[in-house]
Amino acid sequence: MIRSELLTELHKDNPELRSEEVEQVVDIFFDEISQRLAEGGRVELRGFGAFSTRDREARTGRNPRTGEAVEVPAKRVPYFKAGKEIRNRLNED
């Protein structure tokens, strides 16, 4: 699902809201998650999962075109851990 499909589905479920209002809600939702992660925090949505960040150490990588060694700096990357309910739903038989 892409962002526009999400907006369409939310608008179908909430016809009393204008499409601009639905878009504003989605923007605020994702902005808040991004802001919290940028601050080094964690966002937990019960039944869905938890967003956090992980530290990656600096390493030596390879340029795929030339094969030349390239230094890759240390960085923080986003991480998502699915909640129990969503894992169970994915593995229903």
PyMOL Python script that loads the backbone (N, CA, C, O; Angstrom):
from pymol import cmd

cmd.read_pdbstr("""\
ATOM      1  N   MET A   1       0.853  -1.179   0.000  1.00  0.00           N
ATOM      2  CA  MET A   1       0.000   0.000   0.000  1.00  0.00           C
ATOM      3  C   MET A   1       0.896   1.238   0.000  1.00  0.00           C
ATOM      4  O   MET A   1       1.872   1.322   0.746  1.00  0.00           O
ATOM      5  N   ILE A   2       0.544   2.173  -0.838  1.00  0.00           N
ATOM      6  CA  ILE A   2       1.280   3.430  -0.867  1.00  0.00           C
ATOM      7  C   ILE A   2       0.461   4.499  -0.156  1.00  0.00           C
ATOM      8  O   ILE A   2      -0.705   4.287   0.175  1.00  0.00           O
ATOM      9  N   ARG A   3       1.086   5.653   0.076  1.00  0.00           N
ATOM     10  CA  ARG A   3       0.480   6.716   0.865  1.00  0.00           C
ATOM     11  C   ARG A   3      -0.895   7.115   0.308  1.00  0.00           C
ATOM     12  O   ARG A   3      -1.846   7.258   1.075  1.00  0.00           O
ATOM     13  N   SER A   4      -1.010   7.291  -0.985  1.00  0.00           N
ATOM     14  CA  SER A   4      -2.282   7.723  -1.566  1.00  0.00           C
ATOM     15  C   SER A   4      -3.383   6.681  -1.343  1.00  0.00           C
ATOM     16  O   SER A   4      -4.541   7.043  -1.133  1.00  0.00           O
ATOM     17  N   GLU A   5      -3.033   5.399  -1.387  1.00  0.00           N
ATOM     18  CA  GLU A   5      -4.019   4.348  -1.117  1.00  0.00           C
ATOM     19  C   GLU A   5      -4.451   4.384   0.346  1.00  0.00           C
ATOM     20  O   GLU A   5      -5.625   4.176   0.652  1.00  0.00           O
ATOM     21  N   LEU A   6      -3.516   4.645   1.240  1.00  0.00           N
ATOM     22  CA  LEU A   6      -3.843   4.775   2.659  1.00  0.00           C
ATOM     23  C   LEU A   6      -4.811   5.931   2.868  1.00  0.00           C
ATOM     24  O   LEU A   6      -5.804   5.793   3.583  1.00  0.00           O
ATOM     25  N   LEU A   7      -4.523   7.066   2.248  1.00  0.00           N
ATOM     26  CA  LEU A   7      -5.406   8.230   2.372  1.00  0.00           C
ATOM     27  C   LEU A   7      -6.807   7.919   1.849  1.00  0.00           C
ATOM     28  O   LEU A   7      -7.799   8.317   2.459  1.00  0.00           O
ATOM     29  N   THR A   8      -6.889   7.223   0.743  1.00  0.00           N
ATOM     30  CA  THR A   8      -8.184   6.862   0.157  1.00  0.00           C
ATOM     31  C   THR A   8      -8.968   5.954   1.101  1.00  0.00           C
ATOM     32  O   THR A   8     -10.158   6.175   1.326  1.00  0.00           O
ATOM     33  N   GLU A   9      -8.316   4.943   1.649  1.00  0.00           N
ATOM     34  CA  GLU A   9      -8.996   4.020   2.571  1.00  0.00           C
ATOM     35  C   GLU A   9      -9.469   4.741   3.834  1.00  0.00           C
ATOM     36  O   GLU A   9     -10.584   4.510   4.303  1.00  0.00           O
ATOM     37  N   LEU A  10      -8.626   5.610   4.379  1.00  0.00           N
ATOM     38  CA  LEU A  10      -9.027   6.357   5.576  1.00  0.00           C
ATOM     39  C   LEU A  10     -10.194   7.289   5.270  1.00  0.00           C
ATOM     40  O   LEU A  10     -11.087   7.456   6.101  1.00  0.00           O
ATOM     41  N   HIS A  11     -10.195   7.889   4.105  1.00  0.00           N
ATOM     42  CA  HIS A  11     -11.304   8.775   3.722  1.00  0.00           C
ATOM     43  C   HIS A  11     -12.601   7.983   3.554  1.00  0.00           C
ATOM     44  O   HIS A  11     -13.672   8.469   3.917  1.00  0.00           O
ATOM     45  N   LYS A  12     -12.515   6.758   3.001  1.00  0.00           N
ATOM     46  CA  LYS A  12     -13.708   5.904   2.865  1.00  0.00           C
ATOM     47  C   LYS A  12     -14.294   5.566   4.232  1.00  0.00           C
ATOM     48  O   LYS A  12     -15.511   5.552   4.411  1.00  0.00           O
ATOM     49  N   ASP A  13     -13.400   5.292   5.206  1.00  0.00           N
ATOM     50  CA  ASP A  13     -13.850   4.918   6.550  1.00  0.00           C
ATOM     51  C   ASP A  13     -14.330   6.119   7.362  1.00  0.00           C
ATOM     52  O   ASP A  13     -15.022   5.948   8.366  1.00  0.00           O
ATOM     53  N   ASN A  14     -13.970   7.327   6.941  1.00  0.00           N
ATOM     54  CA  ASN A  14     -14.329   8.546   7.670  1.00  0.00           C
ATOM     55  C   ASN A  14     -14.874   9.594   6.706  1.00  0.00           C
ATOM     56  O   ASN A  14     -14.238  10.627   6.497  1.00  0.00           O
ATOM     57  N   PRO A  15     -16.047   9.342   6.115  1.00  0.00           N
ATOM     58  CA  PRO A  15     -16.581  10.265   5.104  1.00  0.00           C
ATOM     59  C   PRO A  15     -16.920  11.648   5.658  1.00  0.00           C
ATOM     60  O   PRO A  15     -17.062  12.603   4.894  1.00  0.00           O
ATOM     61  N   GLU A  16     -17.049  11.764   6.984  1.00  0.00           N
ATOM     62  CA  GLU A  16     -17.362  13.065   7.578  1.00  0.00           C
ATOM     63  C   GLU A  16     -16.162  14.012   7.543  1.00  0.00           C
ATOM     64  O   GLU A  16     -16.319  15.215   7.751  1.00  0.00           O
ATOM     65  N   LEU A  17     -14.964  13.479   7.282  1.00  0.00           N
ATOM     66  CA  LEU A  17     -13.766  14.304   7.181  1.00  0.00           C
ATOM     67  C   LEU A  17     -13.469  14.630   5.721  1.00  0.00           C
ATOM     68  O   LEU A  17     -13.647  13.798   4.832  1.00  0.00           O
ATOM     69  N   ARG A  18     -13.014  15.855   5.497  1.00  0.00           N
ATOM     70  CA  ARG A  18     -12.576  16.228   4.149  1.00  0.00           C
ATOM     71  C   ARG A  18     -11.259  15.518   3.860  1.00  0.00           C
ATOM     72  O   ARG A  18     -10.530  15.159   4.785  1.00  0.00           O
ATOM     73  N   SER A  19     -10.955  15.316   2.600  1.00  0.00           N
ATOM     74  CA  SER A  19      -9.713  14.622   2.233  1.00  0.00           C
ATOM     75  C   SER A  19      -8.486  15.381   2.740  1.00  0.00           C
ATOM     76  O   SER A  19      -7.474  14.763   3.073  1.00  0.00           O
ATOM     77  N   GLU A  20      -8.564  16.712   2.801  1.00  0.00           N
ATOM     78  CA  GLU A  20      -7.447  17.507   3.318  1.00  0.00           C
ATOM     79  C   GLU A  20      -7.221  17.224   4.809  1.00  0.00           C
ATOM     80  O   GLU A  20      -6.085  17.205   5.283  1.00  0.00           O
ATOM     81  N   GLU A  21      -8.317  17.007   5.535  1.00  0.00           N
ATOM     82  CA  GLU A  21      -8.200  16.707   6.965  1.00  0.00           C
ATOM     83  C   GLU A  21      -7.586  15.326   7.183  1.00  0.00           C
ATOM     84  O   GLU A  21      -6.768  15.141   8.084  1.00  0.00           O
ATOM     85  N   VAL A  22      -7.981  14.364   6.362  1.00  0.00           N
ATOM     86  CA  VAL A  22      -7.407  13.019   6.464  1.00  0.00           C
ATOM     87  C   VAL A  22      -5.912  13.086   6.179  1.00  0.00           C
ATOM     88  O   VAL A  22      -5.114  12.471   6.886  1.00  0.00           O
ATOM     89  N   GLU A  23      -5.537  13.826   5.153  1.00  0.00           N
ATOM     90  CA  GLU A  23      -4.120  13.967   4.803  1.00  0.00           C
ATOM     91  C   GLU A  23      -3.342  14.638   5.932  1.00  0.00           C
ATOM     92  O   GLU A  23      -2.207  14.256   6.217  1.00  0.00           O
ATOM     93  N   GLN A  24      -3.940  15.624   6.566  1.00  0.00           N
ATOM     94  CA  GLN A  24      -3.282  16.311   7.681  1.00  0.00           C
ATOM     95  C   GLN A  24      -3.062  15.355   8.857  1.00  0.00           C
ATOM     96  O   GLN A  24      -2.009  15.392   9.493  1.00  0.00           O
ATOM     97  N   VAL A  25      -4.036  14.510   9.149  1.00  0.00           N
ATOM     98  CA  VAL A  25      -3.902  13.530  10.234  1.00  0.00           C
ATOM     99  C   VAL A  25      -2.759  12.563   9.943  1.00  0.00           C
ATOM    100  O   VAL A  25      -1.950  12.273  10.824  1.00  0.00           O
ATOM    101  N   VAL A  26      -2.690  12.067   8.713  1.00  0.00           N
ATOM    102  CA  VAL A  26      -1.626  11.138   8.333  1.00  0.00           C
ATOM    103  C   VAL A  26      -0.264  11.818   8.427  1.00  0.00           C
ATOM    104  O   VAL A  26       0.696  11.225   8.919  1.00  0.00           O
ATOM    105  N   ASP A  27      -0.178  13.065   7.954  1.00  0.00           N
ATOM    106  CA  ASP A  27       1.083  13.813   8.035  1.00  0.00           C
ATOM    107  C   ASP A  27       1.534  13.986   9.474  1.00  0.00           C
ATOM    108  O   ASP A  27       2.704  13.775   9.791  1.00  0.00           O
ATOM    109  N   ILE A  28       0.611  14.370  10.346  1.00  0.00           N
ATOM    110  CA  ILE A  28       0.943  14.551  11.760  1.00  0.00           C
ATOM    111  C   ILE A  28       1.405  13.237  12.373  1.00  0.00           C
ATOM    112  O   ILE A  28       2.382  13.208  13.121  1.00  0.00           O
ATOM    113  N   PHE A  29       0.707  12.149  12.060  1.00  0.00           N
ATOM    114  CA  PHE A  29       1.052  10.836  12.597  1.00  0.00           C
ATOM    115  C   PHE A  29       2.494  10.460  12.258  1.00  0.00           C
ATOM    116  O   PHE A  29       3.273  10.105  13.143  1.00  0.00           O
ATOM    117  N   PHE A  30       2.844  10.541  10.970  1.00  0.00           N
ATOM    118  CA  PHE A  30       4.188  10.154  10.557  1.00  0.00           C
ATOM    119  C   PHE A  30       5.243  11.155  11.013  1.00  0.00           C
ATOM    120  O   PHE A  30       6.366  10.766  11.331  1.00  0.00           O
ATOM    121  N   ASP A  31       4.894  12.442  11.048  1.00  0.00           N
ATOM    122  CA  ASP A  31       5.844  13.444  11.536  1.00  0.00           C
ATOM    123  C   ASP A  31       6.183  13.219  13.004  1.00  0.00           C
ATOM    124  O   ASP A  31       7.335  13.373  13.408  1.00  0.00           O
ATOM    125  N   GLU A  32       5.185  12.855  13.799  1.00  0.00           N
ATOM    126  CA  GLU A  32       5.425  12.614  15.228  1.00  0.00           C
ATOM    127  C   GLU A  32       6.326  11.391  15.438  1.00  0.00           C
ATOM    128  O   GLU A  32       7.221  11.409  16.283  1.00  0.00           O
ATOM    129  N   ILE A  33       6.083  10.337  14.668  1.00  0.00           N
ATOM    130  CA  ILE A  33       6.941   9.154  14.771  1.00  0.00           C
ATOM    131  C   ILE A  33       8.367   9.517  14.373  1.00  0.00           C
ATOM    132  O   ILE A  33       9.316   9.153  15.069  1.00  0.00           O
ATOM    133  N   SER A  34       8.526  10.223  13.271  1.00  0.00           N
ATOM    134  CA  SER A  34       9.855  10.618  12.799  1.00  0.00           C
ATOM    135  C   SER A  34      10.564  11.503  13.809  1.00  0.00           C
ATOM    136  O   SER A  34      11.751  11.318  14.078  1.00  0.00           O
ATOM    137  N   GLN A  35       9.839  12.463  14.366  1.00  0.00           N
ATOM    138  CA  GLN A  35      10.428  13.377  15.350  1.00  0.00           C
ATOM    139  C   GLN A  35      10.907  12.616  16.588  1.00  0.00           C
ATOM    140  O   GLN A  35      12.007  12.862  17.082  1.00  0.00           O
ATOM    141  N   ARG A  36      10.094  11.708  17.081  1.00  0.00           N
ATOM    142  CA  ARG A  36      10.470  10.941  18.274  1.00  0.00           C
ATOM    143  C   ARG A  36      11.710  10.093  18.005  1.00  0.00           C
ATOM    144  O   ARG A  36      12.597  10.004  18.854  1.00  0.00           O
ATOM    145  N   LEU A  37      11.775   9.471  16.834  1.00  0.00           N
ATOM    146  CA  LEU A  37      12.950   8.661  16.491  1.00  0.00           C
ATOM    147  C   LEU A  37      14.184   9.535  16.339  1.00  0.00           C
ATOM    148  O   LEU A  37      15.274   9.132  16.746  1.00  0.00           O
ATOM    149  N   ALA A  38      14.039  10.725  15.761  1.00  0.00           N
ATOM    150  CA  ALA A  38      15.162  11.646  15.599  1.00  0.00           C
ATOM    151  C   ALA A  38      15.716  12.079  16.953  1.00  0.00           C
ATOM    152  O   ALA A  38      16.908  12.360  17.078  1.00  0.00           O
ATOM    153  N   GLU A  39      14.856  12.135  17.960  1.00  0.00           N
ATOM    154  CA  GLU A  39      15.277  12.502  19.316  1.00  0.00           C
ATOM    155  C   GLU A  39      15.882  11.321  20.065  1.00  0.00           C
ATOM    156  O   GLU A  39      16.327  11.465  21.204  1.00  0.00           O
ATOM    157  N   GLY A  40      15.898  10.161  19.429  1.00  0.00           N
ATOM    158  CA  GLY A  40      16.449   8.973  20.074  1.00  0.00           C
ATOM    159  C   GLY A  40      15.415   8.192  20.860  1.00  0.00           C
ATOM    160  O   GLY A  40      15.763   7.274  21.603  1.00  0.00           O
ATOM    161  N   GLY A  41      14.149   8.544  20.705  1.00  0.00           N
ATOM    162  CA  GLY A  41      13.077   7.882  21.446  1.00  0.00           C
ATOM    163  C   GLY A  41      12.563   6.637  20.748  1.00  0.00           C
ATOM    164  O   GLY A  41      13.142   6.139  19.782  1.00  0.00           O
ATOM    165  N   ARG A  42      11.460   6.162  21.277  1.00  0.00           N
ATOM    166  CA  ARG A  42      10.829   4.931  20.794  1.00  0.00           C
ATOM    167  C   ARG A  42       9.335   5.188  20.677  1.00  0.00           C
ATOM    168  O   ARG A  42       8.771   5.930  21.481  1.00  0.00           O
ATOM    169  N   VAL A  43       8.694   4.591  19.696  1.00  0.00           N
ATOM    170  CA  VAL A  43       7.246   4.726  19.523  1.00  0.00           C
ATOM    171  C   VAL A  43       6.649   3.328  19.521  1.00  0.00           C
ATOM    172  O   VAL A  43       7.003   2.493  18.689  1.00  0.00           O
ATOM    173  N   GLU A  44       5.741   3.079  20.459  1.00  0.00           N
ATOM    174  CA  GLU A  44       5.106   1.768  20.562  1.00  0.00           C
ATOM    175  C   GLU A  44       3.623   1.899  20.285  1.00  0.00           C
ATOM    176  O   GLU A  44       2.928   2.689  20.924  1.00  0.00           O
ATOM    177  N   LEU A  45       3.145   1.121  19.328  1.00  0.00           N
ATOM    178  CA  LEU A  45       1.726   1.076  19.000  1.00  0.00           C
ATOM    179  C   LEU A  45       1.235  -0.315  19.387  1.00  0.00           C
ATOM    180  O   LEU A  45       1.499  -1.289  18.682  1.00  0.00           O
ATOM    181  N   ARG A  46       0.531  -0.405  20.491  1.00  0.00           N
ATOM    182  CA  ARG A  46       0.097  -1.694  21.024  1.00  0.00           C
ATOM    183  C   ARG A  46      -0.659  -2.495  19.981  1.00  0.00           C
ATOM    184  O   ARG A  46      -1.551  -1.976  19.309  1.00  0.00           O
ATOM    185  N   GLY A  47      -0.299  -3.756  19.852  1.00  0.00           N
ATOM    186  CA  GLY A  47      -0.947  -4.633  18.895  1.00  0.00           C
ATOM    187  C   GLY A  47      -0.371  -4.525  17.494  1.00  0.00           C
ATOM    188  O   GLY A  47      -0.635  -5.383  16.652  1.00  0.00           O
ATOM    189  N   PHE A  48       0.409  -3.489  17.232  1.00  0.00           N
ATOM    190  CA  PHE A  48       0.991  -3.312  15.903  1.00  0.00           C
ATOM    191  C   PHE A  48       2.500  -3.534  15.936  1.00  0.00           C
ATOM    192  O   PHE A  48       3.024  -4.391  15.224  1.00  0.00           O
ATOM    193  N   GLY A  49       3.191  -2.759  16.765  1.00  0.00           N
ATOM    194  CA  GLY A  49       4.637  -2.922  16.843  1.00  0.00           C
ATOM    195  C   GLY A  49       5.305  -1.697  17.436  1.00  0.00           C
ATOM    196  O   GLY A  49       4.645  -0.769  17.903  1.00  0.00           O
ATOM    197  N   ALA A  50       6.633  -1.714  17.406  1.00  0.00           N
ATOM    198  CA  ALA A  50       7.411  -0.628  17.997  1.00  0.00           C
ATOM    199  C   ALA A  50       8.472  -0.148  17.015  1.00  0.00           C
ATOM    200  O   ALA A  50       9.168  -0.941  16.382  1.00  0.00           O
ATOM    201  N   PHE A  51       8.574   1.168  16.909  1.00  0.00           N
ATOM    202  CA  PHE A  51       9.602   1.799  16.106  1.00  0.00           C
ATOM    203  C   PHE A  51      10.701   2.279  17.035  1.00  0.00           C
ATOM    204  O   PHE A  51      10.416   2.851  18.088  1.00  0.00           O
ATOM    205  N   SER A  52      11.950   2.055  16.662  1.00  0.00           N
ATOM    206  CA  SER A  52      13.091   2.550  17.427  1.00  0.00           C
ATOM    207  C   SER A  52      14.241   2.753  16.459  1.00  0.00           C
ATOM    208  O   SER A  52      14.079   2.594  15.249  1.00  0.00           O
ATOM    209  N   THR A  53      15.391   3.100  16.988  1.00  0.00           N
ATOM    210  CA  THR A  53      16.574   3.237  16.145  1.00  0.00           C
ATOM    211  C   THR A  53      17.656   2.303  16.654  1.00  0.00           C
ATOM    212  O   THR A  53      17.670   1.922  17.825  1.00  0.00           O
ATOM    213  N   ARG A  54      18.538   1.951  15.778  1.00  0.00           N
ATOM    214  CA  ARG A  54      19.695   1.130  16.131  1.00  0.00           C
ATOM    215  C   ARG A  54      20.942   1.811  15.593  1.00  0.00           C
ATOM    216  O   ARG A  54      20.909   2.474  14.557  1.00  0.00           O
ATOM    217  N   ASP A  55      22.037   1.638  16.313  1.00  0.00           N
ATOM    218  CA  ASP A  55      23.309   2.206  15.884  1.00  0.00           C
ATOM    219  C   ASP A  55      24.051   1.209  15.012  1.00  0.00           C
ATOM    220  O   ASP A  55      24.155   0.028  15.341  1.00  0.00           O
ATOM    221  N   ARG A  56      24.560   1.701  13.902  1.00  0.00           N
ATOM    222  CA  ARG A  56      25.422   0.888  13.043  1.00  0.00           C
ATOM    223  C   ARG A  56      26.828   1.436  13.153  1.00  0.00           C
ATOM    224  O   ARG A  56      27.046   2.643  13.050  1.00  0.00           O
ATOM    225  N   GLU A  57      27.769   0.555  13.360  1.00  0.00           N
ATOM    226  CA  GLU A  57      29.159   0.977  13.482  1.00  0.00           C
ATOM    227  C   GLU A  57      29.725   1.327  12.113  1.00  0.00           C
ATOM    228  O   GLU A  57      29.212   0.895  11.081  1.00  0.00           O
ATOM    229  N   ALA A  58      30.798   2.122  12.126  1.00  0.00           N
ATOM    230  CA  ALA A  58      31.498   2.430  10.883  1.00  0.00           C
ATOM    231  C   ALA A  58      32.095   1.135  10.333  1.00  0.00           C
ATOM    232  O   ALA A  58      32.454   0.229  11.086  1.00  0.00           O
ATOM    233  N   ARG A  59      32.193   1.068   9.022  1.00  0.00           N
ATOM    234  CA  ARG A  59      32.727  -0.145   8.407  1.00  0.00           C
ATOM    235  C   ARG A  59      33.351   0.204   7.071  1.00  0.00           C
ATOM    236  O   ARG A  59      33.192   1.313   6.562  1.00  0.00           O
ATOM    237  N   THR A  60      34.058  -0.752   6.517  1.00  0.00           N
ATOM    238  CA  THR A  60      34.605  -0.594   5.184  1.00  0.00           C
ATOM    239  C   THR A  60      33.703  -1.340   4.216  1.00  0.00           C
ATOM    240  O   THR A  60      33.493  -2.545   4.350  1.00  0.00           O
ATOM    241  N   GLY A  61      33.171  -0.612   3.238  1.00  0.00           N
ATOM    242  CA  GLY A  61      32.309  -1.219   2.233  1.00  0.00           C
ATOM    243  C   GLY A  61      33.021  -1.257   0.894  1.00  0.00           C
ATOM    244  O   GLY A  61      34.200  -0.914   0.798  1.00  0.00           O
ATOM    245  N   ARG A  62      32.313  -1.669  -0.124  1.00  0.00           N
ATOM    246  CA  ARG A  62      32.875  -1.729  -1.476  1.00  0.00           C
ATOM    247  C   ARG A  62      31.961  -0.988  -2.441  1.00  0.00           C
ATOM    248  O   ARG A  62      30.738  -1.118  -2.376  1.00  0.00           O
ATOM    249  N   ASN A  63      32.558  -0.216  -3.333  1.00  0.00           N
ATOM    250  CA  ASN A  63      31.818   0.430  -4.400  1.00  0.00           C
ATOM    251  C   ASN A  63      31.449  -0.671  -5.398  1.00  0.00           C
ATOM    252  O   ASN A  63      32.342  -1.322  -5.939  1.00  0.00           O
ATOM    253  N   PRO A  64      30.155  -0.894  -5.656  1.00  0.00           N
ATOM    254  CA  PRO A  64      29.760  -2.013  -6.525  1.00  0.00           C
ATOM    255  C   PRO A  64      30.241  -1.862  -7.967  1.00  0.00           C
ATOM    256  O   PRO A  64      30.416  -2.864  -8.660  1.00  0.00           O
ATOM    257  N   ARG A  65      30.454  -0.640  -8.428  1.00  0.00           N
ATOM    258  CA  ARG A  65      30.917  -0.435  -9.809  1.00  0.00           C
ATOM    259  C   ARG A  65      32.399  -0.718  -9.974  1.00  0.00           C
ATOM    260  O   ARG A  65      32.819  -1.392 -10.915  1.00  0.00           O
ATOM    261  N   THR A  66      33.195  -0.182  -9.027  1.00  0.00           N
ATOM    262  CA  THR A  66      34.651  -0.265  -9.198  1.00  0.00           C
ATOM    263  C   THR A  66      35.305  -1.317  -8.319  1.00  0.00           C
ATOM    264  O   THR A  66      36.434  -1.732  -8.580  1.00  0.00           O
ATOM    265  N   GLY A  67      34.596  -1.754  -7.269  1.00  0.00           N
ATOM    266  CA  GLY A  67      35.192  -2.700  -6.334  1.00  0.00           C
ATOM    267  C   GLY A  67      36.122  -2.024  -5.338  1.00  0.00           C
ATOM    268  O   GLY A  67      36.731  -2.690  -4.501  1.00  0.00           O
ATOM    269  N   GLU A  68      36.231  -0.701  -5.426  1.00  0.00           N
ATOM    270  CA  GLU A  68      37.108   0.072  -4.547  1.00  0.00           C
ATOM    271  C   GLU A  68      36.559   0.085  -3.118  1.00  0.00           C
ATOM    272  O   GLU A  68      35.348   0.170  -2.915  1.00  0.00           O
ATOM    273  N   ALA A  69      37.456   0.002  -2.132  1.00  0.00           N
ATOM    274  CA  ALA A  69      37.058   0.062  -0.719  1.00  0.00           C
ATOM    275  C   ALA A  69      36.593   1.471  -0.390  1.00  0.00           C
ATOM    276  O   ALA A  69      37.219   2.451  -0.793  1.00  0.00           O
ATOM    277  N   VAL A  70      35.488   1.566   0.349  1.00  0.00           N
ATOM    278  CA  VAL A  70      34.915   2.855   0.732  1.00  0.00           C
ATOM    279  C   VAL A  70      34.599   2.801   2.222  1.00  0.00           C
ATOM    280  O   VAL A  70      34.044   1.821   2.718  1.00  0.00           O
ATOM    281  N   GLU A  71      34.962   3.876   2.929  1.00  0.00           N
ATOM    282  CA  GLU A  71      34.639   3.946   4.355  1.00  0.00           C
ATOM    283  C   GLU A  71      33.182   4.385   4.518  1.00  0.00           C
ATOM    284  O   GLU A  71      32.777   5.420   3.988  1.00  0.00           O
ATOM    285  N   VAL A  72      32.408   3.604   5.245  1.00  0.00           N
ATOM    286  CA  VAL A  72      31.011   3.927   5.518  1.00  0.00           C
ATOM    287  C   VAL A  72      30.952   4.389   6.974  1.00  0.00           C
ATOM    288  O   VAL A  72      31.303   3.626   7.873  1.00  0.00           O
ATOM    289  N   PRO A  73      30.515   5.627   7.221  1.00  0.00           N
ATOM    290  CA  PRO A  73      30.522   6.151   8.586  1.00  0.00           C
ATOM    291  C   PRO A  73      29.464   5.481   9.479  1.00  0.00           C
ATOM    292  O   PRO A  73      28.517   4.870   8.985  1.00  0.00           O
ATOM    293  N   ALA A  74      29.641   5.607  10.785  1.00  0.00           N
ATOM    294  CA  ALA A  74      28.652   5.113  11.745  1.00  0.00           C
ATOM    295  C   ALA A  74      27.371   5.920  11.576  1.00  0.00           C
ATOM    296  O   ALA A  74      27.415   7.099  11.225  1.00  0.00           O
ATOM    297  N   LYS A  75      26.236   5.286  11.826  1.00  0.00           N
ATOM    298  CA  LYS A  75      24.963   5.995  11.696  1.00  0.00           C
ATOM    299  C   LYS A  75      23.880   5.288  12.487  1.00  0.00           C
ATOM    300  O   LYS A  75      24.021   4.134  12.893  1.00  0.00           O
ATOM    301  N   ARG A  76      22.783   6.025  12.693  1.00  0.00           N
ATOM    302  CA  ARG A  76      21.593   5.443  13.301  1.00  0.00           C
ATOM    303  C   ARG A  76      20.620   5.103  12.192  1.00  0.00           C
ATOM    304  O   ARG A  76      20.475   5.862  11.234  1.00  0.00           O
ATOM    305  N   VAL A  77      19.954   3.971  12.315  1.00  0.00           N
ATOM    306  CA  VAL A  77      18.978   3.544  11.312  1.00  0.00           C
ATOM    307  C   VAL A  77      17.665   3.209  12.006  1.00  0.00           C
ATOM    308  O   VAL A  77      17.672   2.742  13.145  1.00  0.00           O
ATOM    309  N   PRO A  78      16.533   3.442  11.334  1.00  0.00           N
ATOM    310  CA  PRO A  78      15.239   3.092  11.918  1.00  0.00           C
ATOM    311  C   PRO A  78      15.076   1.573  11.980  1.00  0.00           C
ATOM    312  O   PRO A  78      15.597   0.837  11.143  1.00  0.00           O
ATOM    313  N   TYR A  79      14.339   1.131  12.995  1.00  0.00           N
ATOM    314  CA  TYR A  79      14.101  -0.295  13.195  1.00  0.00           C
ATOM    315  C   TYR A  79      12.650  -0.471  13.615  1.00  0.00           C
ATOM    316  O   TYR A  79      12.131   0.309  14.414  1.00  0.00           O
ATOM    317  N   PHE A  80      11.990  -1.502  13.074  1.00  0.00           N
ATOM    318  CA  PHE A  80      10.611  -1.801  13.443  1.00  0.00           C
ATOM    319  C   PHE A  80      10.523  -3.231  13.925  1.00  0.00           C
ATOM    320  O   PHE A  80      11.003  -4.150  13.261  1.00  0.00           O
ATOM    321  N   LYS A  81       9.910  -3.420  15.081  1.00  0.00           N
ATOM    322  CA  LYS A  81       9.673  -4.763  15.594  1.00  0.00           C
ATOM    323  C   LYS A  81       8.165  -4.967  15.646  1.00  0.00           C
ATOM    324  O   LYS A  81       7.450  -4.247  16.342  1.00  0.00           O
ATOM    325  N   ALA A  82       7.698  -5.953  14.904  1.00  0.00           N
ATOM    326  CA  ALA A  82       6.259  -6.228  14.845  1.00  0.00           C
ATOM    327  C   ALA A  82       5.753  -6.736  16.193  1.00  0.00           C
ATOM    328  O   ALA A  82       6.453  -7.460  16.899  1.00  0.00           O
ATOM    329  N   GLY A  83       4.527  -6.346  16.536  1.00  0.00           N
ATOM    330  CA  GLY A  83       3.894  -6.792  17.764  1.00  0.00           C
ATOM    331  C   GLY A  83       3.354  -8.210  17.622  1.00  0.00           C
ATOM    332  O   GLY A  83       3.264  -8.759  16.524  1.00  0.00           O
ATOM    333  N   LYS A  84       2.998  -8.782  18.766  1.00  0.00           N
ATOM    334  CA  LYS A  84       2.522 -10.167  18.796  1.00  0.00           C
ATOM    335  C   LYS A  84       1.264 -10.355  17.951  1.00  0.00           C
ATOM    336  O   LYS A  84       1.146 -11.346  17.229  1.00  0.00           O
ATOM    337  N   GLU A  85       0.322  -9.412  18.033  1.00  0.00           N
ATOM    338  CA  GLU A  85      -0.934  -9.551  17.290  1.00  0.00           C
ATOM    339  C   GLU A  85      -0.701  -9.561  15.786  1.00  0.00           C
ATOM    340  O   GLU A  85      -1.313 -10.354  15.072  1.00  0.00           O
ATOM    341  N   ILE A  86       0.167  -8.700  15.302  1.00  0.00           N
ATOM    342  CA  ILE A  86       0.417  -8.651  13.858  1.00  0.00           C
ATOM    343  C   ILE A  86       1.191  -9.890  13.408  1.00  0.00           C
ATOM    344  O   ILE A  86       0.954 -10.403  12.314  1.00  0.00           O
ATOM    345  N   ARG A  87       2.108 -10.370  14.235  1.00  0.00           N
ATOM    346  CA  ARG A  87       2.832 -11.617  13.888  1.00  0.00           C
ATOM    347  C   ARG A  87       1.863 -12.782  13.806  1.00  0.00           C
ATOM    348  O   ARG A  87       1.955 -13.603  12.893  1.00  0.00           O
ATOM    349  N   ASN A  88       0.928 -12.864  14.756  1.00  0.00           N
ATOM    350  CA  ASN A  88      -0.067 -13.943  14.740  1.00  0.00           C
ATOM    351  C   ASN A  88      -0.954 -13.852  13.506  1.00  0.00           C
ATOM    352  O   ASN A  88      -1.276 -14.871  12.894  1.00  0.00           O
ATOM    353  N   ARG A  89      -1.350 -12.636  13.138  1.00  0.00           N
ATOM    354  CA  ARG A  89      -2.209 -12.461  11.971  1.00  0.00           C
ATOM    355  C   ARG A  89      -1.493 -12.885  10.691  1.00  0.00           C
ATOM    356  O   ARG A  89      -2.118 -13.431   9.781  1.00  0.00           O
ATOM    357  N   LEU A  90      -0.191 -12.637  10.616  1.00  0.00           N
ATOM    358  CA  LEU A  90       0.586 -13.029   9.437  1.00  0.00           C
ATOM    359  C   LEU A  90       0.751 -14.549   9.329  1.00  0.00           C
ATOM    360  O   LEU A  90       0.934 -15.087   8.237  1.00  0.00           O
ATOM    361  N   ASN A  91       0.683 -15.224  10.463  1.00  0.00           N
ATOM    362  CA  ASN A  91       0.935 -16.661  10.471  1.00  0.00           C
ATOM    363  C   ASN A  91      -0.304 -17.496  10.742  1.00  0.00           C
ATOM    364  O   ASN A  91      -0.192 -18.646  11.167  1.00  0.00           O
ATOM    365  N   GLU A  92      -1.491 -16.934  10.502  1.00  0.00           N
ATOM    366  CA  GLU A  92      -2.718 -17.696  10.666  1.00  0.00           C
ATOM    367  C   GLU A  92      -2.793 -18.784   9.610  1.00  0.00           C
ATOM    368  O   GLU A  92      -2.365 -18.592   8.472  1.00  0.00           O
ATOM    369  N   ASP A  93      -3.331 -19.908   9.990  1.00  0.00           N
ATOM    370  CA  ASP A  93      -3.491 -21.010   9.017  1.00  0.00           C
ATOM    371  C   ASP A  93      -4.927 -21.253   8.687  1.00  0.00           C
ATOM    372  O   ASP A  93      -5.236 -22.139   7.890  1.00  0.00           O
TER     373      ASP A  93
END
""", "prot")
cmd.dss("prot")
cmd.show_as("cartoon", "prot")
cmd.util.cbc("prot")
cmd.orient("prot")
